[in-house]
């Protein structure tokens, strides 16, 4: 659960803020290393709308498979499911599916903007303890695909 609030902009009183919730669960399927990781998250923008309070989906952390920041709006809801499994020594893999949408306050039917992606990735544990992961993901959306890399898991 998180919240941000800005009471001023450019020396003028102009209230705006954001609030959200993220829930994650890790379910061991085959102990100790095959895990189903799931999460649901969402957020709302409050007060005067601004570019800084818009949500942006797509890219390396959520809706992998679409360009970074492809979907923008005042509110969002999303979900991720990821199966994580060992491959060999410090190399592991993941298969994932994600869905999400953003919408504006004045939008009548946000359901039309629901986006889906699916993909797979490799994780390389970095020495000395192999707990930090170098992550490579390939994701596929309806009309785009992408290759992403980052450090640590998506969540």
Buried (B, 14 or more C-beta within 10 A) or exposed (E): EEEBEBEEEEEEEEEBBBBBEEEEEEEEEEEEEBBBBBBBBBBBBBBEBEEEBBBBBBBBBBBBBBEEEBBBBBBBBBBBBBBBBBEEEBEBBBEBBBBBBBBBEEBEEBEEBEBEBBBBBBBBBBEEEBEEBBBBBBBBBEEBBBEBEBEEBBB
